Amino acid sequence: MSRDRYVDFLRAWAIVLVVLGHWLITVLLHGPDGELTAPELLASVPWTQWLTLLFQIMPLFFLAGGHAAAGSWARTRSSGGTAAGWVGRRAVRLLLPTALYSGLVLLAVGICSAVGVDPGTLALVGWAMAMQFWFLPVYLLLSALTPALHAAHRRLGLAVPMAMGAVALIADTVVLTAHAPCVGVIDYVLVWGVAYQLGFCWRDGLLTERRPLVPAALAAGGGLAFAALVALGPFPVSLILVTGQTPSNTDPPSAAMLSWAVGQAGACLLAAPGLRRLLERERVWRVVRPVGGVSMTLYLWHMLPVLVLAAAFYLTRLAPEPVLGSPAWWALRVPWLLVLGVVLVALVSVLRPLEGGLVKWYDRTRPDAGPYRPWLLWPGLAGCATALARFATRGFADDGRFPVLPALGLAVGVALVLLHRRPAEPGGAGRSEDHKGDTFEEVA
């Protein structure tokens, strides 16, 4: 089956908007004592919280990811492949770039800590370099659960995301009424899992071919539910975490976020015919395809240009610092975004071949051939997800110190995942499972 250009476009579009959104709300100013600070735009200028309706596009990434994963797993099943082989392959392609990124950042944190960099500054930088990590443990877990989730989908269809959404609403109600934030942890899997599961349904035609009114119902129902929950309920309009704002729509994902995800999925399906026709034009596709191919690199490294510009223009006081939220401040966002984009393109041109080389080296030395060692894979995935979640919540340098245990947990977890494949036999490539079309960008 040929690749769906629209699915690739959704992944690329989601990543580009996430990057632009993070850059747009990043604020750097000198404090009263001359220290460089990073005020929170969404808290300092409250009306900007409405902008998150434009930039919170991650539901589409999970929707497209579910669509791609369903196709990849279906091909593997039909060719006799195993769940361990499929999950392991996708985990490797997600974790190798993540391990490279994390290793280099942790090395920099260790050096800075050793030479006596101010702990407050180090903590701020460590948080900025890990702010995007919330996505990784969630996506890793959903990928690991895909064989089971897809089996439920084949049996129950649309009933699966409906049931997941209902449980997510119950959990969110418990969080709000019983003040039990620990219960909300399951909503990270359930809310984003609804979008992921809808991707299965989309691929099999359950949302379009057999029920042509479903996309409109999803868009209208999700949008109206979100509006009601914000206008009449306890939820804020911001779809990004704002410090001190309770409840939050993202920490954990709330009923309002669930509504937004459903509405966004419906709008995406409604727009599909027109955008597919546009993507058939080779000029358009030549622009979209390269972005999709480097999506993981963009996502991981997009905050490094902020640090580069901070050192070059803000620590040296070369950058003007108009009043936050003033017309002059917004006007300076244009060159800010352009220069950040130039730096990121340069970084990606260097890093993407390195990441791809790591994957190719691993595939050559440990070919994708059975039998696998799931007793290494599953504990490794658990260790990686735990360490990545820790980095996502507390950064790479919590309290300005090197995170020894999380770093060790990630290193051990990645090692176990990599070792679940056996080394290549001399002179032989091994029996490879069918994974046609299961490319690096499709996994990401």
Buried (B, 14 or more C-beta within 10 A) or exposed (E): EEBBBBBBBBBBBBBBBBBBBBBBBBBBBBEEEEEBBBBBBBBEBBEBBEBBBEBBBBBBBBBBBBBBBBBBBBBBBEEEBBBBBBBBBBBBBBBBBBBBBBBBBBEBBBEBBEEEBEBEBBBBBBBBBBBBBBBBBBBBBBBBBBBEBBBBBBEEBBEBBEBBBEBBBBBBEBBBEEEEEEBBEBBBBBBBBBBBBBBBBBBBEBBBEEEEEBBEEBBBBBBEBBBEBBEEBEBBBBBBBBEEBEBBBBBBBBBBBBBBBBBBBBBBBBBBEEBEEBBEEEEBBEEBBEBBBBBBBBBBBBBBBBBBBBEEBBEEEEBEBEEEBEEEBEEBEEEBBEBBBEBBEEBBEEBBEEBBEBBEEBBEEBBBBBEBBBEBBBBBBBBBBBBBBBBBEBBBBBEBEBBEEBBEBBBBBBBBBBBBBBEBEEEEEBEBBBBEEBBBBBBB
